């Protein structure tokens, strides 16, 4: 029998926290749950293309609502310390980190 998944919001908040602060996974505050859970969920979402699908969906929605993309969306990804420090060793995980950071930029009002 499999255990229940930790609250998705809590885990996503842990991933977002890491994106912004650049802390290593082991240093995540306990309020996000076990660091291994947050890390594994990010690995899974990076590997299965979830971050990329979400980014494409958000981009399509913005494009349809606003009739195009303006230059204001082009914001330096380096503000996300996890992108700038590049702690992720595997290419697909780093791509997932960059894509999740881009997703957060697109979701900002």
N, CA, C and O atoms as CSV, one atom per row, in Angstrom:
chain,resi,resn,atom,element,x,y,z
A,1,UNK,N,N,0.847,-1.179,0.000
A,1,UNK,CA,C,0.000,0.000,0.000
A,1,UNK,C,C,0.892,1.242,0.000
A,1,UNK,O,O,1.856,1.332,0.760
A,2,UNK,N,N,0.561,2.166,-0.842
A,2,UNK,CA,C,1.347,3.383,-0.954
A,2,UNK,C,C,0.854,4.418,0.047
A,2,UNK,O,O,-0.326,4.452,0.397
A,3,UNK,N,N,1.777,5.260,0.500
A,3,UNK,CA,C,1.421,6.338,1.407
A,3,UNK,C,C,0.764,7.491,0.674
A,3,UNK,O,O,0.783,7.565,-0.555
A,4,UNK,N,N,0.191,8.375,1.442
A,4,UNK,CA,C,-0.444,9.559,0.843
A,4,UNK,C,C,0.610,10.570,0.445
A,4,UNK,O,O,1.649,10.691,1.094
A,5,UNK,N,N,0.338,11.285,-0.612
A,5,UNK,CA,C,1.250,12.338,-1.051
A,5,UNK,C,C,1.142,13.515,-0.103
A,5,UNK,O,O,0.062,13.842,0.387
A,6,UNK,N,N,2.273,14.142,0.145
A,6,UNK,CA,C,2.292,15.357,0.952
A,6,UNK,C,C,1.516,16.431,0.186
A,6,UNK,O,O,1.452,16.398,-1.043
A,7,UNK,N,N,0.936,17.369,0.907
A,7,UNK,CA,C,0.155,18.451,0.318
A,7,UNK,C,C,0.930,19.106,-0.835
A,7,UNK,O,O,2.052,19.579,-0.656
A,8,UNK,N,N,0.311,19.120,-2.009
A,8,UNK,CA,C,0.977,19.659,-3.193
A,8,UNK,C,C,1.378,21.126,-3.014
A,8,UNK,O,O,2.458,21.539,-3.436
A,9,UNK,N,N,0.499,21.905,-2.385
A,9,UNK,CA,C,0.805,23.322,-2.181
A,9,UNK,C,C,2.058,23.510,-1.346
A,9,UNK,O,O,2.892,24.364,-1.646
A,10,UNK,N,N,2.185,22.722,-0.313
A,10,UNK,CA,C,3.344,22.805,0.571
A,10,UNK,C,C,4.629,22.484,-0.198
A,10,UNK,O,O,5.646,23.158,-0.035
A,11,UNK,N,N,4.571,21.466,-1.021
A,11,UNK,CA,C,5.743,21.059,-1.793
A,11,UNK,C,C,6.073,22.108,-2.854
A,11,UNK,O,O,7.239,22.466,-3.020
A,12,UNK,N,N,5.068,22.603,-3.570
A,12,UNK,CA,C,5.298,23.643,-4.584
A,12,UNK,C,C,5.884,24.885,-3.924
A,12,UNK,O,O,6.792,25.507,-4.476
A,13,UNK,N,N,5.379,25.250,-2.758
A,13,UNK,CA,C,5.946,26.394,-2.040
A,13,UNK,C,C,7.407,26.151,-1.674
A,13,UNK,O,O,8.212,27.082,-1.691
A,14,UNK,N,N,7.752,24.919,-1.346
A,14,UNK,CA,C,9.147,24.579,-1.072
A,14,UNK,C,C,10.014,24.738,-2.311
A,14,UNK,O,O,11.139,25.229,-2.224
A,15,UNK,N,N,9.499,24.328,-3.461
A,15,UNK,CA,C,10.234,24.475,-4.721
A,15,UNK,C,C,10.399,25.955,-5.046
A,15,UNK,O,O,11.477,26.385,-5.454
A,16,UNK,N,N,9.341,26.731,-4.868
A,16,UNK,CA,C,9.408,28.174,-5.127
A,16,UNK,C,C,10.401,28.839,-4.176
A,16,UNK,O,O,11.167,29.711,-4.587
A,17,UNK,N,N,10.388,28.432,-2.918
A,17,UNK,CA,C,11.335,28.980,-1.946
A,17,UNK,C,C,12.772,28.715,-2.400
A,17,UNK,O,O,13.625,29.601,-2.345
A,18,UNK,N,N,13.021,27.505,-2.840
A,18,UNK,CA,C,14.366,27.160,-3.288
A,18,UNK,C,C,14.752,27.940,-4.538
A,18,UNK,O,O,15.898,28.368,-4.676
A,19,UNK,N,N,13.794,28.128,-5.451
A,19,UNK,CA,C,14.087,28.918,-6.655
A,19,UNK,C,C,14.548,30.322,-6.291
A,19,UNK,O,O,15.513,30.838,-6.855
A,20,UNK,N,N,13.847,30.931,-5.343
A,20,UNK,CA,C,14.158,32.305,-4.969
A,20,UNK,C,C,15.410,32.469,-4.133
A,20,UNK,O,O,16.162,33.429,-4.304
A,21,UNK,N,N,15.632,31.531,-3.232
A,21,UNK,CA,C,16.754,31.679,-2.297
A,21,UNK,C,C,18.021,30.985,-2.766
A,21,UNK,O,O,19.126,31.391,-2.404
A,22,UNK,N,N,17.869,29.945,-3.567
A,22,UNK,CA,C,19.025,29.194,-4.026
A,22,UNK,C,C,19.609,28.262,-2.982
A,22,UNK,O,O,20.712,27.746,-3.165
A,23,UNK,N,N,18.887,28.035,-1.882
A,23,UNK,CA,C,19.410,27.134,-0.854
A,23,UNK,C,C,19.545,25.725,-1.423
A,23,UNK,O,O,18.838,25.349,-2.358
A,24,UNK,N,N,20.444,24.970,-0.859
A,24,UNK,CA,C,20.537,23.579,-1.268
A,24,UNK,C,C,19.335,22.846,-0.698
A,24,UNK,O,O,18.765,23.250,0.316
A,25,UNK,N,N,18.962,21.775,-1.357
A,25,UNK,CA,C,17.754,21.049,-0.958
A,25,UNK,C,C,17.772,20.685,0.523
A,25,UNK,O,O,16.748,20.802,1.195
A,26,UNK,N,N,18.890,20.257,1.029
A,26,UNK,CA,C,18.992,19.833,2.429
A,26,UNK,C,C,18.748,20.975,3.415
A,26,UNK,O,O,18.472,20.733,4.590
A,27,UNK,N,N,18.848,22.201,2.944
A,27,UNK,CA,C,18.679,23.366,3.808
A,27,UNK,C,C,17.275,23.957,3.768
A,27,UNK,O,O,17.031,25.000,4.374
A,28,UNK,N,N,16.349,23.308,3.066
A,28,UNK,CA,C,14.975,23.817,3.020
A,28,UNK,C,C,14.376,23.848,4.425
A,28,UNK,O,O,14.554,22.901,5.192
A,29,UNK,N,N,13.673,24.918,4.767
A,29,UNK,CA,C,13.012,24.961,6.078
A,29,UNK,C,C,11.995,23.828,6.220
A,29,UNK,O,O,11.375,23.405,5.245
A,30,UNK,N,N,11.841,23.357,7.430
A,30,UNK,CA,C,10.955,22.221,7.711
A,30,UNK,C,C,9.501,22.487,7.373
A,30,UNK,O,O,8.733,21.544,7.179
A,31,UNK,N,N,9.106,23.752,7.298
A,31,UNK,CA,C,7.691,24.063,7.030
A,31,UNK,C,C,7.233,23.571,5.650
A,31,UNK,O,O,6.034,23.501,5.381
A,32,UNK,N,N,8.193,23.233,4.779
A,32,UNK,CA,C,7.857,22.712,3.458
A,32,UNK,C,C,7.810,21.193,3.437
A,32,UNK,O,O,7.568,20.589,2.392
A,33,UNK,N,N,8.037,20.589,4.564
A,33,UNK,CA,C,8.048,19.134,4.651
A,33,UNK,C,C,9.461,18.613,4.474
A,33,UNK,O,O,10.411,19.393,4.412
A,34,UNK,N,N,9.605,17.298,4.394
A,34,UNK,CA,C,10.938,16.716,4.226
A,34,UNK,C,C,11.589,17.199,2.925
A,34,UNK,O,O,10.960,17.197,1.867
A,35,UNK,N,N,12.833,17.605,3.018
A,35,UNK,CA,C,13.515,18.137,1.832
A,35,UNK,C,C,13.587,17.101,0.720
A,35,UNK,O,O,13.538,17.446,-0.460
A,36,UNK,N,N,13.703,15.830,1.096
A,36,UNK,CA,C,13.783,14.784,0.080
A,36,UNK,C,C,12.494,14.700,-0.730
A,36,UNK,O,O,12.530,14.432,-1.931
A,37,UNK,N,N,11.362,14.927,-0.083
A,37,UNK,CA,C,10.070,14.909,-0.771
A,37,UNK,C,C,9.997,16.049,-1.771
A,37,UNK,O,O,9.600,15.847,-2.918
A,38,UNK,N,N,10.375,17.238,-1.346
A,38,UNK,CA,C,10.330,18.416,-2.222
A,38,UNK,C,C,11.287,18.217,-3.397
A,38,UNK,O,O,10.937,18.486,-4.546
A,39,UNK,N,N,12.477,17.751,-3.102
A,39,UNK,CA,C,13.474,17.517,-4.145
A,39,UNK,C,C,12.989,16.475,-5.148
A,39,UNK,O,O,13.085,16.676,-6.359
A,40,UNK,N,N,12.470,15.367,-4.638
A,40,UNK,CA,C,12.003,14.299,-5.517
A,40,UNK,C,C,10.852,14.768,-6.403
A,40,UNK,O,O,10.789,14.425,-7.584
A,41,UNK,N,N,9.946,15.552,-5.829
A,41,UNK,CA,C,8.815,16.052,-6.611
A,41,UNK,C,C,9.305,16.977,-7.725
A,41,UNK,O,O,8.772,16.957,-8.834
A,42,UNK,N,N,10.328,17.791,-7.422
A,42,UNK,CA,C,10.893,18.660,-8.464
A,42,UNK,C,C,11.561,17.808,-9.555
A,42,UNK,O,O,11.418,18.095,-10.743
A,43,UNK,N,N,12.281,16.772,-9.151
A,43,UNK,CA,C,12.898,15.871,-10.129
A,43,UNK,C,C,11.835,15.239,-11.035
A,43,UNK,O,O,11.999,15.183,-12.254
A,44,UNK,N,N,10.754,14.768,-10.429
A,44,UNK,CA,C,9.691,14.136,-11.197
A,44,UNK,C,C,9.044,15.110,-12.177
A,44,UNK,O,O,8.823,14.775,-13.341
A,45,UNK,N,N,8.743,16.318,-11.700
A,45,UNK,CA,C,8.093,17.321,-12.550
A,45,UNK,C,C,9.030,17.819,-13.645
A,45,UNK,O,O,8.575,18.216,-14.717
A,46,UNK,N,N,10.317,17.799,-13.386
A,46,UNK,CA,C,11.293,18.168,-14.415
A,46,UNK,C,C,11.391,17.069,-15.465
A,46,UNK,O,O,11.432,17.352,-16.662
A,47,UNK,N,N,11.430,15.819,-15.018
A,47,UNK,CA,C,11.596,14.685,-15.928
A,47,UNK,C,C,10.363,14.427,-16.790
A,47,UNK,O,O,10.486,14.083,-17.966
A,48,UNK,N,N,9.180,14.592,-16.209
A,48,UNK,CA,C,7.969,14.253,-16.977
A,48,UNK,C,C,7.419,15.412,-17.800
A,48,UNK,O,O,6.391,15.268,-18.461
A,49,UNK,N,N,8.099,16.569,-17.767
A,49,UNK,CA,C,7.696,17.704,-18.599
A,49,UNK,C,C,6.576,18.549,-18.027
A,49,UNK,O,O,6.030,19.398,-18.732
A,50,UNK,N,N,6.220,18.342,-16.776
A,50,UNK,CA,C,5.131,19.109,-16.169
A,50,UNK,C,C,5.409,20.604,-16.190
A,50,UNK,O,O,4.536,21.394,-16.549
A,51,UNK,N,N,6.628,20.999,-15.806
A,51,UNK,CA,C,6.948,22.435,-15.786
A,51,UNK,C,C,6.812,23.035,-17.187
A,51,UNK,O,O,6.292,24.141,-17.342
A,52,UNK,N,N,7.275,22.313,-18.198
A,52,UNK,CA,C,7.192,22.817,-19.573
A,52,UNK,C,C,5.742,22.932,-20.039
A,52,UNK,O,O,5.375,23.922,-20.672
A,53,UNK,N,N,4.913,21.928,-19.733
A,53,UNK,CA,C,3.498,21.982,-20.120
A,53,UNK,C,C,2.788,23.142,-19.442
A,53,UNK,O,O,1.992,23.838,-20.071
A,54,UNK,N,N,3.074,23.356,-18.151
A,54,UNK,CA,C,2.455,24.475,-17.437
A,54,UNK,C,C,2.886,25.816,-18.033
A,54,UNK,O,O,2.064,26.718,-18.195
A,55,UNK,N,N,4.161,25.945,-18.356
A,55,UNK,CA,C,4.656,27.188,-18.948
A,55,UNK,C,C,3.986,27.438,-20.295
A,55,UNK,O,O,3.547,28.557,-20.559
A,56,UNK,N,N,3.897,26.421,-21.153
A,56,UNK,CA,C,3.226,26.590,-22.456
A,56,UNK,C,C,1.772,26.985,-22.279
A,56,UNK,O,O,1.259,27.829,-23.013
A,57,UNK,N,N,1.102,26.373,-21.300
A,57,UNK,CA,C,-0.312,26.694,-21.045
A,57,UNK,C,C,-0.467,28.158,-20.624
A,57,UNK,O,O,-1.335,28.866,-21.136
A,58,UNK,N,N,0.366,28.603,-19.701
A,58,UNK,CA,C,0.292,29.994,-19.229
A,58,UNK,C,C,0.609,30.956,-20.366
A,58,UNK,O,O,-0.071,31.971,-20.521
A,59,UNK,N,N,1.625,30.655,-21.161
A,59,UNK,CA,C,1.975,31.513,-22.291
A,59,UNK,C,C,0.827,31.600,-23.288
A,59,UNK,O,O,0.538,32.683,-23.797
A,60,UNK,N,N,0.173,30.490,-23.573
A,60,UNK,CA,C,-0.963,30.475,-24.498
A,60,UNK,C,C,-2.122,31.289,-23.958
A,60,UNK,O,O,-2.765,32.039,-24.693
A,61,UNK,N,N,-2.386,31.135,-22.660
A,61,UNK,CA,C,-3.487,31.879,-22.042
A,61,UNK,C,C,-3.230,33.381,-22.086
A,61,UNK,O,O,-4.135,34.158,-22.390
A,62,UNK,N,N,-2.012,33.788,-21.785
A,62,UNK,CA,C,-1.667,35.215,-21.827
A,62,UNK,C,C,-1.750,35.726,-23.251
A,62,UNK,O,O,-2.262,36.819,-23.490
A,63,UNK,N,N,-1.257,34.953,-24.192
A,63,UNK,CA,C,-1.283,35.344,-25.596
A,63,UNK,C,C,-2.717,35.524,-26.079
A,63,UNK,O,O,-3.017,36.494,-26.775
A,64,UNK,N,N,-3.598,34.605,-25.720
A,64,UNK,CA,C,-5.001,34.681,-26.136
A,64,UNK,C,C,-5.712,35.864,-25.482
A,64,UNK,O,O,-6.518,36.539,-26.123
A,65,UNK,N,N,-5.417,36.109,-24.225
A,65,UNK,CA,C,-6.094,37.183,-23.491
A,65,UNK,C,C,-5.597,38.565,-23.902
A,65,UNK,O,O,-6.378,39.514,-23.968
A,66,UNK,N,N,-4.310,38.678,-24.176
A,66,UNK,CA,C,-3.721,39.990,-24.436
A,66,UNK,C,C,-3.372,40.201,-25.903
A,66,UNK,O,O,-2.937,41.289,-26.281
A,67,UNK,N,N,-3.553,39.190,-26.728
A,67,UNK,CA,C,-3.285,39.341,-28.149
A,67,UNK,C,C,-1.818,39.397,-28.514
A,67,UNK,O,O,-1.475,39.854,-29.604
A,68,UNK,N,N,-0.960,38.952,-27.650
A,68,UNK,CA,C,0.459,38.945,-27.966
A,68,UNK,C,C,1.309,39.140,-26.731
A,68,UNK,O,O,0.804,39.344,-25.627
A,69,UNK,N,N,2.595,39.072,-26.940
A,69,UNK,CA,C,3.544,39.193,-25.845
A,69,UNK,C,C,4.302,40.490,-26.028
A,69,UNK,O,O,4.783,40.788,-27.121
A,70,UNK,N,N,4.410,41.259,-24.959
A,70,UNK,CA,C,5.209,42.485,-25.064
A,70,UNK,C,C,6.575,42.266,-24.427
A,70,UNK,O,O,6.836,41.201,-23.868
A,71,UNK,N,N,7.429,43.244,-24.505
A,71,UNK,CA,C,8.798,43.119,-24.014
A,71,UNK,C,C,8.930,43.089,-22.511
A,71,UNK,O,O,10.002,42.777,-21.992
A,72,UNK,N,N,7.847,43.411,-21.789
A,72,UNK,CA,C,7.926,43.462,-20.332
A,72,UNK,C,C,8.153,42.100,-19.693
A,72,UNK,O,O,8.582,42.019,-18.542
A,73,UNK,N,N,7.872,41.040,-20.421
A,73,UNK,CA,C,8.019,39.698,-19.845
A,73,UNK,C,C,9.484,39.264,-19.800
A,73,UNK,O,O,9.839,38.335,-19.074
A,74,UNK,N,N,10.324,39.935,-20.574
A,74,UNK,CA,C,11.738,39.572,-20.647
A,74,UNK,C,C,12.467,40.071,-19.409
A,74,UNK,O,O,13.055,41.152,-19.444
A,75,UNK,N,N,12.446,39.326,-18.331
A,75,UNK,CA,C,13.041,39.680,-17.041
A,75,UNK,C,C,14.203,38.745,-16.777
A,75,UNK,O,O,14.130,37.546,-17.046
A,76,UNK,N,N,15.314,39.330,-16.228
A,76,UNK,CA,C,16.483,38.550,-15.921
A,76,UNK,C,C,16.164,37.386,-15.024
A,76,UNK,O,O,15.669,37.600,-13.918
A,77,UNK,N,N,16.446,36.043,-15.483
A,77,UNK,CA,C,16.215,34.835,-14.692
A,77,UNK,C,C,17.191,34.762,-13.528
A,77,UNK,O,O,17.013,33.962,-12.610
A,78,UNK,N,N,18.204,35.583,-13.567
A,78,UNK,CA,C,19.219,35.540,-12.512
A,78,UNK,C,C,18.678,35.981,-11.160
A,78,UNK,O,O,19.336,35.776,-10.140
A,79,UNK,N,N,17.493,36.582,-11.130
A,79,UNK,CA,C,16.898,36.942,-9.849
A,79,UNK,C,C,16.528,35.698,-9.044
A,79,UNK,O,O,16.331,35.768,-7.831
A,80,UNK,N,N,16.437,34.575,-9.723
A,80,UNK,CA,C,16.182,33.302,-9.053
A,80,UNK,C,C,17.532,32.666,-8.756
A,80,UNK,O,O,18.204,32.169,-9.659
A,81,UNK,N,N,17.918,32.683,-7.507
A,81,UNK,CA,C,19.256,32.241,-7.121
A,81,UNK,C,C,19.537,30.788,-7.490
A,81,UNK,O,O,20.681,30.428,-7.769
A,82,UNK,N,N,18.497,29.953,-7.493
A,82,UNK,CA,C,18.709,28.553,-7.872
A,82,UNK,C,C,19.116,28.437,-9.338
A,82,UNK,O,O,19.812,27.495,-9.716
A,83,UNK,N,N,18.686,29.385,-10.161
A,83,UNK,CA,C,19.091,29.405,-11.563
A,83,UNK,C,C,20.525,29.926,-11.669
A,83,UNK,O,O,21.352,29.369,-12.391
A,84,UNK,N,N,20.798,30.999,-10.939
A,84,UNK,CA,C,22.121,31.634,-11.013
A,84,UNK,C,C,23.224,30.753,-10.428
A,84,UNK,O,O,24.332,30.715,-10.961
A,85,UNK,N,N,22.929,30.047,-9.340
A,85,UNK,CA,C,23.959,29.241,-8.690
A,85,UNK,C,C,24.146,27.880,-9.339
A,85,UNK,O,O,25.210,27.274,-9.214
A,86,UNK,N,N,23.135,27.400,-10.021
A,86,UNK,CA,C,23.143,26.121,-10.753
A,86,UNK,C,C,23.658,24.953,-9.911
A,86,UNK,O,O,24.632,24.291,-10.269
A,87,UNK,N,N,22.981,24.717,-8.784
A,87,UNK,CA,C,23.319,23.567,-7.955
A,87,UNK,C,C,22.885,22.252,-8.585
A,87,UNK,O,O,23.453,21.200,-8.291
A,88,UNK,N,N,21.874,22.311,-9.456
A,88,UNK,CA,C,21.373,21.084,-10.074
A,88,UNK,C,C,22.437,20.504,-10.994
A,88,UNK,O,O,22.946,21.191,-11.880
A,89,UNK,N,N,22.764,19.257,-10.783
A,89,UNK,CA,C,23.833,18.612,-11.544
A,89,UNK,C,C,23.353,18.029,-12.868
A,89,UNK,O,O,24.083,18.053,-13.859
A,90,UNK,N,N,22.141,17.513,-12.889
A,90,UNK,CA,C,21.607,16.899,-14.106
A,90,UNK,C,C,20.981,17.976,-14.989
A,90,UNK,O,O,20.310,18.887,-14.503
A,91,UNK,N,N,21.212,17.853,-16.279
A,91,UNK,CA,C,20.706,18.839,-17.235
A,91,UNK,C,C,19.194,18.976,-17.211
A,91,UNK,O,O,18.678,20.093,-17.229
A,92,UNK,N,N,18.472,17.856,-17.170
A,92,UNK,CA,C,17.016,17.923,-17.192
A,92,UNK,C,C,16.458,18.568,-15.926
A,92,UNK,O,O,15.405,19.204,-15.968
A,93,UNK,N,N,17.153,18.413,-14.805
A,93,UNK,CA,C,16.694,19.035,-13.560
A,93,UNK,C,C,16.940,20.542,-13.622
A,93,UNK,O,O,16.096,21.331,-13.196
A,94,UNK,N,N,18.096,20.938,-14.152
A,94,UNK,CA,C,18.375,22.366,-14.295
A,94,UNK,C,C,17.380,23.006,-15.265
A,94,UNK,O,O,16.905,24.117,-15.026
A,95,UNK,N,N,17.066,22.306,-16.361
A,95,UNK,CA,C,16.059,22.808,-17.290
A,95,UNK,C,C,14.718,22.966,-16.576
A,95,UNK,O,O,14.010,23.950,-16.795
A,96,UNK,N,N,14.369,22.008,-15.727
A,96,UNK,CA,C,13.137,22.122,-14.945
A,96,UNK,C,C,13.171,23.310,-14.010
A,96,UNK,O,O,12.155,23.979,-13.825
A,97,UNK,N,N,14.326,23.587,-13.413
A,97,UNK,CA,C,14.477,24.733,-12.518
A,97,UNK,C,C,14.290,26.033,-13.294
A,97,UNK,O,O,13.577,26.929,-12.843
A,98,UNK,N,N,14.922,26.136,-14.446
A,98,UNK,CA,C,14.798,27.338,-15.279
A,98,UNK,C,C,13.355,27.505,-15.751
A,98,UNK,O,O,12.820,28.614,-15.741
A,99,UNK,N,N,12.732,26.415,-16.162
A,99,UNK,CA,C,11.353,26.469,-16.647
A,99,UNK,C,C,10.392,26.863,-15.532
A,99,UNK,O,O,9.484,27.663,-15.755
A,100,UNK,N,N,10.579,26.312,-14.334
A,100,UNK,CA,C,9.724,26.688,-13.197
A,100,UNK,C,C,9.904,28.165,-12.860
A,100,UNK,O,O,8.933,28.841,-12.520
A,101,UNK,N,N,11.130,28.673,-12.949
A,101,UNK,CA,C,11.374,30.097,-12.700
A,101,UNK,C,C,10.685,30.947,-13.767
A,101,UNK,O,O,10.085,31.973,-13.445
A,102,UNK,N,N,10.767,30.533,-15.029
A,102,UNK,CA,C,10.087,31.256,-16.108
A,102,UNK,C,C,8.577,31.240,-15.892
A,102,UNK,O,O,7.900,32.238,-16.140
A,103,UNK,N,N,8.062,30.125,-15.438
A,103,UNK,CA,C,6.637,30.013,-15.126
A,103,UNK,C,C,6.231,31.032,-14.077
A,103,UNK,O,O,5.189,31.675,-14.205
A,104,UNK,N,N,7.041,31.185,-13.046
A,104,UNK,CA,C,6.736,32.178,-12.006
A,104,UNK,C,C,6.756,33.598,-12.554
A,104,UNK,O,O,5.952,34.434,-12.141
A,105,UNK,N,N,7.661,33.871,-13.472
A,105,UNK,CA,C,7.698,35.205,-14.094
A,105,UNK,C,C,6.409,35.449,-14.868
A,105,UNK,O,O,5.823,36.528,-14.770
A,106,UNK,N,N,5.968,34.473,-15.625
A,106,UNK,CA,C,4.750,34.607,-16.412
A,106,UNK,C,C,3.506,34.758,-15.538
A,106,UNK,O,O,2.540,35.408,-15.937
A,107,UNK,N,N,3.529,34.165,-14.359
A,107,UNK,CA,C,2.350,34.219,-13.485
A,107,UNK,C,C,2.266,35.514,-12.676
A,107,UNK,O,O,1.236,35.788,-12.060
A,108,UNK,N,N,3.315,36.299,-12.671
A,108,UNK,CA,C,3.286,37.554,-11.909
A,108,UNK,C,C,2.307,38.527,-12.556
A,108,UNK,O,O,2.201,38.596,-13.781
A,109,UNK,N,N,1.588,39.284,-11.713
A,109,UNK,CA,C,0.636,40.257,-12.269
A,109,UNK,C,C,1.348,41.413,-12.934
A,109,UNK,O,O,0.699,42.321,-13.453
